[in-house]
Amino acid sequence: MATAAPTEALLERLGSTRRRSEELVSGLEPEDLGLQGMADASPPKWNLGHTTWFFETFLLRPHLPGYTPADSRWGYLFNSYYDAIGARHPRPERGLLSRPVIAEVIAWRRRVDAGLTALLERLGNESGPEAEPLLALLELGLQHEQQHQELLLMDLLDGFSRNPLEPAAWVGGAGPEAGYGPSQVAGPLRWLDGPSGLVEIGHPANGGGFHFDNEAPRHRVWLEPYAIANRLVRNGDYAAFIADGGYERPELWLSEGWAAALAEGWQAPRYWRGSGPASGWEWEFSLAGRRPLHPEAPIRHLSWFEADAYARWAGARLPSEAEWEAVACAAALQAGADGCGVRIAEVDGLLWQWTASPYRPYPGFQPAAGAVGEYNGKFMSSQMVLRGGSFLTQAQHARPTYRNFFPPGNRWMASGLRLARDAS
């Protein structure tokens, strides 16, 4: 996890990242800030508190002499899953936390921001190996907050979708939805041959820039010849799957997925609205409220089970994460990047893309020491990998080696799919 020196640019990035979290909730009402629609989601206020707790717990309490931390009980409220830190409030009950009120959380954020600035200024006057691990922790905290900005939006969409009034998070403007729309890839789907044979994937040790521990080490993988679609599957494509009885044909589904579809009553993607399979789907619910369903826009809010069933119906399959990364790296190099580990402006799509790969450690994977080592490694079970980034994702996370992961039944994320097939 390479880090930069504690410069004015780093201070500005810290400030802009922290401000953006608050800007995302600036148009919400107080009642919205405690909204938790389901156990997997968290209220906006909790996300603001948790990211602040992260900086205080891992940076300020142990490394800034004289820092006065928040009420010790707040650690119980805002710890997410760090067992090495201690017990925590049950996740499904985060919506019950009416206190601390938002004003107290914002005041806490101000104290932590001031402490981080003081710590950075102190590090700026130091040299040697002592500053490097603290700067790495700071970078991890910034990346962590950016992840929670995306989670906050996904959680908010879930919560608002459960209200019969279908409220918009951004009234009078599209907000983040401005980044989503019809595909920019014109024409019918085309198949592109991907790199095959012995290829390398994973973040290069000398690749520069930040990466999470689960993106490394770089290693070799053998890929048989394959082809990958030049674009994401679109709403119109998926509507044809529904019209052909896609949710009524168990032969298209894995057993666990078919059971989930029946139990949850799935008939279409998570936020589609309309009269149903018989009369069609005309609308989708979004952060900007109910909007017309555009047939040329990439299909979103699919579970892995749905993506897998669609691929089977289409006579194709999902790409492995190694295939996806090999293609993305080739595209990045063609666009002039120095290598697969560098950040590029966009990695081929507006949505996270499900892959066929279970979320498992790379050969030689070593989690970070201490409680921060729980960040990724402890979840390498019963999850599937998504690649690419979405219209809600911060640009710093749009790199070919980034590995997102969710359980296969989840579909509240900005997730879509791209098809692959074995070369004929």
QUIFEN-V13659 format. One record per pair of residues at least 24 apart in sequence whose C-alpha atoms are under 10 Angstrom apart, sorted by sequence separation. I is the first residue (numbers start at 1). GAP is how many residues later the second one is. If there is no record, write none. Layout:
# QUIFEN-V13659
i: <I;I>
gap: <GAP;GAP>
This chain:
# QUIFEN-V13659
i: <50;53;54;197;198;199;358;359;360;382;383;384;390;49;50;53;54;74;196;197;198;242;358;359;360;380;381;382;383;384;389;390;21;22;49;52;53;54;74;196;197;198;242;357;358;359;379;381;382;383;389;390;21;50;51;53;58;196;197;241;242;357;358;359;376;379;383;388;49;50;51;57;195;196;197;272;356;357;358;376;379;387;49;50;51;194;195;196;239;271;272;324;355;356;357;376;386;387;18;21;48;49;50;194;195;196;238;239;247;269;270;271;324;354;355;356;386;387;46;47;194;195;196;238;269;270;271;324;354;355;386;46;193;194;195;245;269;270;321;323;353;354;355;18;46;47;193;194;268;269;270;321;322;323;352;353;354;18;46;192;193;194;235;243;268;269;319;320;321;322;352;353;354;70;191;192;193;194;242;243;318;319;320;321;322;351;352;353;191;192;193;242;243;318;319;320;321;351;352;353;71;190;191;192;193;243;269;318;319;320;321;351;352;353;70;190;191;192;239;242;268;317;318;319;320;321;349;350;351;352;69;189;190;191;242;317;318;348;349;350;351;352;189;190;191;266;347;348;349;350;351;352;70;189;190;239;347;348;349;350;351;352;69;70;188;189;239;261;346;347;348;349;350;351;68;69;188;189;346;347;350;67;68;186;187;189;261;346;359;67;185;186;260;261;346;359;360;69;185;257;307;308;359;67;68;184;185;257;258;307;308;358;359;46;67;183;257;258;307;308;347;357;358;359;42;45;46;66;183;256;257;304;305;307;345;346;358;41;42;45;65;183;255;300;301;304;345;346;347;348;354;355;358;39;40;41;42;43;44;46;49;64;67;183;254;257;258;298;299;300;301;302;303;304;344;345;346;347;353;354;39;40;42;43;45;56;60;64;67;182;253;254;257;298;299;300;302;304;343;344;345;346;347;348;352;354;38;39;41;42;43;45;49;52;56;59;182;252;253;297;298;300;343;344;345;346;347;352;38;39;41;43;45;46;48;52;55;61;64;65;252;253;254;342;343;344;345;346;354;37;38;39;45;49;50;53;56;60;64;253;254;343;344;36;38;39;45;46;49;52;53;56;59;60;63;64;239;252;253;342;343;344;36;38;45;48;49;52;55;56;59;236;238;252;253;342;343;36;37;44;48;51;52;55;60;64;235;236;237;251;252;341;342;343;35;36;46;49;52;53;56;60;235;236;237;247;250;252;253;328;340;341;342;34;35;36;45;48;49;52;55;56;59;234;235;236;237;238;239;246;249;252;253;328;340;341;34;35;45;48;52;55;234;235;236;237;238;251;252;339;340;341;352;353;354;355;33;34;35;234;235;236;237;247;251;324;325;351;352;353;354;355;34;233;234;235;236;246;247;321;324;325;351;352;353;354;355;34;233;234;235;246;249;321;324;350;351;352;353;354;355;356;33;34;232;233;234;235;320;321;350;351;352;353;354;355;232;233;234;320;321;350;351;352;353;31;34;143;231;232;233;246;320;332;349;351;33;34;143;144;232;241;242;332;349;33;143;238;241;244;331;349;140;240;241;329;330;30;63;139;140;328;329;30;139;140;238;241;328;329;237;241;327;328;60;136;233;325;326;59;325;326;58;59;238;324;325;233;237;324;325;59;233;325;58;59;304;322;58;304;321;304;55;59;304;321;54;55;58;22;54;55;56;54;55;22;54;55;229;54;228;52;55;228;19;51;54;55;228;229;300;18;51;54;228;18;227;51;52;226;51;324;18;50;51;228;51;227;228;324;48;51;223;226;323;15;47;50;51;225;319;14;223;224;228;318;319;48;222;223;227;308;318;319;320;15;47;48;221;222;307;317;318;319;14;15;47;220;221;304;305;306;316;317;318;319;14;223;303;304;305;306;316;317;318;319;44;47;48;303;304;305;315;316;317;11;44;47;221;303;304;305;306;314;315;316;317;11;46;302;303;304;305;311;315;316;10;44;45;302;303;304;310;311;312;43;44;47;302;303;307;311;11;42;43;44;161;177;301;302;303;307;308;310;311;10;11;41;42;161;176;177;178;186;301;302;303;306;307;311;6;41;44;176;177;183;185;300;301;302;304;306;307;308;8;42;43;44;158;174;175;176;177;181;182;183;184;300;301;302;303;304;307;6;7;8;41;42;43;158;174;175;181;182;183;184;300;301;302;303;304;6;7;41;42;157;174;181;182;183;184;300;301;302;303;5;6;40;41;173;174;181;182;183;299;300;301;302;6;7;8;41;43;170;171;172;181;182;232;299;300;301;6;7;38;41;42;168;169;170;171;180;181;182;231;232;298;299;300;5;6;37;40;41;167;168;169;170;171;180;230;231;232;298;299;5;6;36;37;166;167;168;169;170;230;232;298;6;35;36;37;38;166;167;168;169;201;202;233;298;35;37;38;166;167;168;201;232;5;36;37;166;167;168;200;201;33;35;36;37;166;167;199;201;202;14;18;21;32;35;36;37;38;161;165;166;199;201;202;6;10;14;17;20;21;24;35;37;160;161;200;201;5;6;17;20;24;37;160;161;199;200;215;5;14;15;18;21;22;25;32;158;160;196;199;4;10;14;17;18;21;24;25;32;157;158;161;195;201;3;6;10;13;17;20;21;24;157;158;160;161;194;195;200;2;3;5;157;194;195;196;208;211;2;3;4;18;21;25;156;157;194;195;196;207;208;210;211;1;3;4;17;154;157;194;195;207;209;210;211;2;3;154;194;207;208;209;210;1;2;3;153;193;194;195;207;208;209;1;3;4;192;195;204;206;207;208;1;3;194;203;204;205;2;3;32;203;204;1;202;203;204;1;201;202;203;28;29;200;201;270;271;28;270;271;27;28;269;270;27;219;220;269;270;25;27;217;218;219;24;25;214;216;217;218;219;24;214;215;216;217;218;214;215;216;217;218;213;214;216;217;261;213;216;217;260;215;216;24;214;216;257;24;213;214;256;257;213;214;256;213;214;212;213;212;202;213;201;214;215;213;214;212;213;214;185;212;213;184;183;184;214;183;182;180;181;180;179;180;234;218;233;234;232;233;234;211;212;215;216;232;233;210;211;215;216;231;232;233;209;210;214;215;231;232;211;214;215;229;230;231;212;214;215;229;230;211;212;214;228;229;230;211;212;228;229;211;227;228;229;227;228;226;227;228;226;227;228;203;225;226;227;203;204;225;226;227;202;203;224;225;226;201;202;203;224;225;201;202;202;2;1;2;2;3;4;1;2;3;4;1;2;3;1;2;1;2;1;180;181;1;179;180;1;179;180;178;179;177;178;176;177;176;176;194;193;191;192;193;191;193;194;189;191;193;144;192;140;191;137;140;154;153;150;150;151;150;151;149;150;149;150;147;148;149;147;146;147;146;146;146;147;143;146;143;143;158;157;158;157;155;154;155;154;153;154;153;151;150;151;150;85;84;85;84;85;83;84;82;84;81;82;84;82;83;82;81;82;81;82;81;58;58;54;40;41;40>
gap: <24;24;24;24;24;24;24;24;24;24;24;24;24;25;25;25;25;25;25;25;25;25;25;25;25;25;25;25;25;25;25;25;26;26;26;26;26;26;26;26;26;26;26;26;26;26;26;26;26;26;26;26;27;27;27;27;27;27;27;27;27;27;27;27;27;27;27;27;28;28;28;28;28;28;28;28;28;28;28;28;28;28;29;29;29;29;29;29;29;29;29;29;29;29;29;29;29;29;30;30;30;30;30;30;30;30;30;30;30;30;30;30;30;30;30;30;30;30;31;31;31;31;31;31;31;31;31;31;31;31;31;32;32;32;32;32;32;32;32;32;32;32;32;33;33;33;33;33;33;33;33;33;33;33;33;33;33;34;34;34;34;34;34;34;34;34;34;34;34;34;34;34;34;35;35;35;35;35;35;35;35;35;35;35;35;35;35;35;36;36;36;36;36;36;36;36;36;36;36;36;37;37;37;37;37;37;37;37;37;37;37;37;37;37;38;38;38;38;38;38;38;38;38;38;38;38;38;38;38;38;39;39;39;39;39;39;39;39;39;39;39;39;40;40;40;40;40;40;40;40;40;40;41;41;41;41;41;41;41;41;41;41;42;42;42;42;42;42;42;42;42;42;42;42;43;43;43;43;43;43;43;44;44;44;44;44;44;44;44;45;45;45;45;45;45;45;45;46;46;46;46;46;46;47;47;47;47;47;47;47;47;47;47;48;48;48;48;48;48;48;48;48;48;48;49;49;49;49;49;49;49;49;49;49;49;49;49;50;50;50;50;50;50;50;50;50;50;50;50;50;50;50;50;51;51;51;51;51;51;51;51;51;51;51;51;51;51;51;51;51;51;51;51;51;51;51;51;51;51;51;52;52;52;52;52;52;52;52;52;52;52;52;52;52;52;52;52;52;52;52;52;52;52;52;52;52;53;53;53;53;53;53;53;53;53;53;53;53;53;53;53;53;53;53;53;53;53;53;54;54;54;54;54;54;54;54;54;54;54;54;54;54;54;54;54;54;54;54;54;55;55;55;55;55;55;55;55;55;55;55;55;55;55;56;56;56;56;56;56;56;56;56;56;56;56;56;56;56;56;56;56;56;57;57;57;57;57;57;57;57;57;57;57;57;57;57;57;58;58;58;58;58;58;58;58;58;58;58;58;58;58;58;58;58;59;59;59;59;59;59;59;59;59;59;59;59;59;59;59;59;59;59;59;60;60;60;60;60;60;60;60;60;60;60;60;60;60;60;60;60;60;60;60;60;60;60;61;61;61;61;61;61;61;61;61;61;61;61;61;61;61;61;61;61;61;61;62;62;62;62;62;62;62;62;62;62;62;62;62;62;62;62;63;63;63;63;63;63;63;63;63;63;63;63;63;63;63;64;64;64;64;64;64;64;64;64;64;64;64;64;64;64;65;65;65;65;65;65;65;65;65;65;65;65;65;65;66;66;66;66;66;66;66;66;66;67;67;67;67;67;67;67;67;67;67;67;68;68;68;68;68;68;68;68;68;69;69;69;69;69;69;69;70;70;70;70;70;71;71;71;71;71;71;72;72;72;72;72;72;72;73;73;73;73;74;74;74;74;74;75;75;75;76;76;76;76;76;77;77;77;77;78;78;78;79;79;79;79;80;80;80;81;82;82;82;82;83;83;83;84;84;85;85;86;86;87;87;87;87;88;88;89;89;89;90;90;90;90;90;90;90;91;91;91;91;92;92;93;93;93;94;94;95;95;95;95;96;96;96;96;97;97;97;97;97;98;98;98;98;98;98;99;99;99;99;99;99;100;100;100;100;100;100;100;100;101;101;101;101;101;101;101;101;101;102;102;102;102;102;102;102;102;102;102;102;102;103;103;103;103;103;103;103;103;103;103;104;104;104;104;104;104;104;104;104;105;105;105;105;105;105;105;105;105;105;105;105;106;106;106;106;106;106;106;106;106;107;107;107;107;107;107;107;107;107;108;108;108;108;108;108;108;109;109;109;109;109;109;109;109;109;109;109;109;109;110;110;110;110;110;110;110;110;110;110;110;110;110;110;110;111;111;111;111;111;111;111;111;111;111;111;111;111;111;112;112;112;112;112;112;112;112;112;112;112;112;112;112;112;112;112;112;112;113;113;113;113;113;113;113;113;113;113;113;113;113;113;113;113;113;113;114;114;114;114;114;114;114;114;114;114;114;114;114;114;115;115;115;115;115;115;115;115;115;115;115;115;115;116;116;116;116;116;116;116;116;116;116;116;116;116;116;117;117;117;117;117;117;117;117;117;117;117;117;117;117;117;117;117;118;118;118;118;118;118;118;118;118;118;118;118;118;118;118;118;119;119;119;119;119;119;119;119;119;119;119;119;120;120;120;120;120;120;120;120;120;120;120;120;120;121;121;121;121;121;121;121;121;122;122;122;122;122;122;122;122;123;123;123;123;123;123;123;123;123;124;124;124;124;124;124;124;124;124;124;124;124;124;124;125;125;125;125;125;125;125;125;125;125;125;125;125;126;126;126;126;126;126;126;126;126;126;126;127;127;127;127;127;127;127;127;127;127;127;127;128;128;128;128;128;128;128;128;128;128;128;128;128;128;129;129;129;129;129;129;129;129;129;129;129;129;129;129;129;130;130;130;130;130;130;130;130;130;131;131;131;131;131;131;131;131;131;131;131;131;131;131;131;132;132;132;132;132;132;132;132;132;132;132;132;133;133;133;133;133;133;133;133;134;134;134;134;134;134;134;134;134;134;135;135;135;135;135;135;135;135;135;136;136;136;136;136;136;137;137;137;137;137;138;138;138;138;139;139;139;139;140;140;140;140;140;140;141;141;141;142;142;142;142;143;143;143;143;143;144;144;144;144;144;145;145;145;145;145;145;145;146;146;146;146;146;146;147;147;147;147;147;148;148;148;148;148;149;149;149;149;150;150;151;151;151;151;152;152;152;152;152;153;153;153;154;154;155;155;156;160;160;161;161;161;162;162;163;163;163;164;164;164;165;166;166;166;167;168;169;169;170;171;171;182;183;183;183;184;184;184;185;185;185;185;185;185;186;186;186;186;186;186;186;187;187;187;187;187;187;188;188;188;188;188;188;189;189;189;189;189;190;190;190;190;190;190;191;191;191;191;192;192;192;192;193;193;194;194;194;195;195;195;196;196;196;196;197;197;197;197;197;198;198;198;198;198;199;199;199;199;199;200;200;201;203;204;204;205;205;205;206;206;206;206;207;207;207;208;208;209;209;210;210;210;211;211;211;212;212;212;213;213;214;214;215;215;216;217;226;227;228;228;228;229;229;229;230;230;230;231;231;232;232;235;235;238;239;240;241;241;242;242;243;243;244;244;245;245;245;246;247;247;248;249;250;250;251;251;253;254;254;255;255;256;257;258;258;259;260;260;261;262;263;263;264;285;286;286;287;287;288;288;289;289;290;290;290;291;291;292;293;293;294;296;297;313;314;318;370;371;372>
